[in-house]
Amino acid sequence: MKKIISFILTMIMLLTCTSISVMASDVQSDTADQDEKMTIGVSVYNLNDAEVREFRNYFENYVGMAFEVEFLYSSSISTAEEEISFINELHERNVKGIISFLSSDLEEVLPVCEEYGMYYVRGSGTISDEMYEKVKDNPYFLGTIGTSVETEKDAAASLLPYLLYMLLTGG
């Protein structure tokens, strides 16, 4: 079980690094004449959450140093309206990309990003096939970093017998 969780976290980190480097290189080419660091917004549901703290550590201590990127974090956001307000704030600061750890309605959030020319990626998790079909043609939506819903269901189904065995036998 620990190996599977470690593998999944490793893949998430790898995909995050890849997506950020692609996004950073696109954004940096737009501002090649500037000497300042690129800033990427990060919308979060809770700055104290363990997952958010680990990603923040990774972003600031690896990605930020490797690609000369700074990250601007939201306060705790729980609605699409709050995320749009954060996106407006990022736009005022000339931020060109956002990593979101929220499950806000993409149909509300992405048009604002498109209007501002701001790239948007889901930092973790998945979206339904129906939602994907609705947003896939938006050029500012870079996708999600996470497995597909089907993969998650398959993983849960394959772990269930092991979990039951552990619970019933005590390990």
C-alpha positions as CSV (number, residue, x, y, z in Angstrom):
1,M,0.0,0.0,0.0
2,K,2.8,2.4,0.9
3,K,4.5,1.6,-2.4
4,I,1.4,2.4,-4.4
5,I,0.9,5.7,-2.5
6,S,4.5,6.6,-3.0
7,F,4.3,5.8,-6.7
8,I,1.2,7.9,-7.1
9,L,2.8,10.9,-5.3
10,T,5.9,10.5,-7.4
11,M,3.9,10.6,-10.6
12,I,2.0,13.7,-9.4
13,M,5.2,15.5,-8.6
14,L,6.7,14.5,-12.0
15,L,3.7,15.7,-13.9
16,T,3.6,18.9,-11.9
17,C,7.2,19.6,-12.7
18,T,6.7,18.9,-16.4
19,S,3.5,21.0,-16.6
20,I,5.1,23.9,-14.8
21,S,8.2,23.8,-16.9
22,V,6.1,23.9,-20.1
23,M,4.0,26.7,-18.7
24,A,7.0,28.6,-17.3
25,S,8.9,28.4,-20.6
26,D,5.8,29.7,-22.5
27,V,5.3,32.5,-20.1
28,Q,9.0,33.4,-19.8
29,S,9.3,33.8,-23.6
30,D,6.6,36.5,-23.3
31,T,8.7,38.4,-20.7
32,A,12.2,37.6,-21.9
33,D,13.2,41.3,-21.8
34,Q,12.4,41.6,-18.1
35,D,14.8,40.8,-15.3
36,E,12.2,39.9,-12.8
37,K,11.1,36.4,-11.8
38,M,7.9,35.0,-13.3
39,T,5.0,34.6,-10.9
40,I,2.5,31.8,-10.9
41,G,-0.7,32.0,-8.9
42,V,-1.7,29.0,-6.7
43,S,-5.3,28.8,-5.6
44,V,-5.8,26.5,-2.6
45,Y,-8.6,25.4,-0.3
46,N,-6.5,25.5,2.9
47,L,-2.9,26.6,3.3
48,N,-2.5,24.3,6.3
49,D,-3.6,21.1,4.5
50,A,-0.8,18.5,4.3
51,E,-1.1,18.1,0.5
52,V,-1.0,21.9,0.0
53,R,2.0,22.2,2.3
54,E,3.9,19.5,0.4
55,F,3.2,21.0,-3.0
56,R,4.2,24.5,-1.6
57,N,7.5,23.1,-0.4
58,Y,8.1,21.4,-3.8
59,F,7.1,24.5,-5.7
60,E,9.2,26.9,-3.7
61,N,12.2,24.8,-3.0
62,Y,12.6,23.0,-6.3
63,V,10.5,24.5,-9.1
64,G,10.9,28.1,-8.0
65,M,14.7,27.7,-7.8
66,A,15.1,25.6,-10.9
67,F,13.0,27.9,-13.1
68,E,13.3,31.2,-11.4
69,V,9.6,31.3,-10.6
70,E,7.8,32.8,-7.6
71,F,4.4,31.6,-6.4
72,L,1.6,33.7,-5.1
73,Y,-0.8,31.8,-2.9
74,S,-4.5,32.5,-2.3
75,S,-6.1,32.4,1.1
76,S,-8.6,29.6,1.7
77,I,-11.0,29.5,-1.3
78,S,-14.1,27.4,-1.4
79,T,-16.2,28.7,-4.3
80,A,-15.8,29.6,-7.9
81,E,-16.6,33.2,-7.1
82,E,-13.7,33.3,-4.7
83,E,-11.4,31.8,-7.2
84,I,-12.5,34.3,-9.8
85,S,-11.7,37.1,-7.4
86,F,-8.2,35.6,-6.9
87,I,-7.8,35.4,-10.6
88,N,-8.7,39.1,-10.9
89,E,-6.1,39.9,-8.3
90,L,-3.5,37.8,-10.2
91,H,-4.4,39.6,-13.4
92,E,-3.8,43.0,-11.7
93,R,-0.3,41.7,-10.8
94,N,0.4,40.6,-14.4
95,V,0.4,36.9,-13.5
96,K,0.1,34.7,-16.6
97,G,-0.6,31.3,-15.0
98,I,-2.4,29.6,-12.2
99,I,-2.2,26.2,-10.6
100,S,-5.5,25.4,-8.9
101,F,-6.0,22.9,-6.1
102,L,-9.7,23.5,-6.1
103,S,-12.7,21.8,-7.5
104,S,-14.4,25.0,-8.7
105,D,-16.7,24.9,-11.7
106,L,-14.3,25.2,-14.6
107,E,-17.1,26.6,-16.8
108,E,-17.2,29.6,-14.6
109,V,-13.5,30.0,-14.0
110,L,-12.0,29.3,-17.4
111,P,-13.7,32.1,-19.4
112,V,-12.1,34.6,-17.0
113,C,-8.7,33.0,-17.5
114,E,-9.2,33.1,-21.3
115,E,-10.2,36.8,-21.1
116,Y,-7.0,37.6,-19.3
117,G,-4.8,35.3,-21.3
118,M,-4.0,33.4,-18.1
119,Y,-3.1,29.6,-18.3
120,Y,-4.9,27.4,-15.9
121,V,-4.0,23.9,-14.7
122,R,-5.6,21.7,-12.0
123,G,-2.8,20.9,-9.6
124,S,-4.3,17.6,-8.5
125,G,-7.3,15.5,-9.0
126,T,-9.4,14.8,-12.0
127,I,-12.4,16.1,-13.9
128,S,-15.3,14.1,-15.3
129,D,-15.4,13.2,-18.9
130,E,-18.5,15.5,-19.3
131,M,-16.6,18.5,-17.9
132,Y,-13.6,17.7,-20.0
133,E,-15.7,17.7,-23.2
134,K,-17.0,21.2,-22.2
135,V,-13.6,22.8,-21.5
136,K,-11.2,20.8,-23.8
137,D,-11.1,23.5,-26.5
138,N,-10.2,26.3,-24.2
139,P,-6.6,27.2,-25.2
140,Y,-5.8,28.4,-21.6
141,F,-6.9,25.2,-19.9
142,L,-3.8,23.0,-19.6
143,G,-5.5,20.0,-18.0
144,T,-5.2,18.3,-14.7
145,I,-2.4,16.6,-12.9
146,G,-3.8,13.3,-11.7
147,T,-5.0,10.0,-12.9
148,S,-8.2,9.5,-14.8
149,V,-11.4,8.7,-12.8
150,E,-11.3,5.2,-14.3
151,T,-7.8,4.6,-13.1
152,E,-8.7,5.8,-9.6
153,K,-11.7,3.4,-9.6
154,D,-9.5,0.5,-10.8
155,A,-6.9,1.3,-8.1
156,A,-9.5,1.4,-5.4
157,A,-11.0,-1.9,-6.6
158,S,-7.6,-3.6,-6.6
159,L,-6.8,-2.3,-3.1
160,L,-10.1,-3.4,-1.6
161,P,-9.2,-7.1,-1.2
162,Y,-5.9,-6.2,0.5
163,L,-7.6,-3.7,2.8
164,L,-10.2,-6.2,3.8
165,Y,-7.6,-8.8,4.5
166,M,-5.6,-6.4,6.6
167,L,-8.7,-5.4,8.6
168,L,-10.0,-8.9,9.1
169,T,-6.7,-10.5,10.0
170,G,-5.1,-7.6,11.8
171,G,-2.2,-7.4,9.4
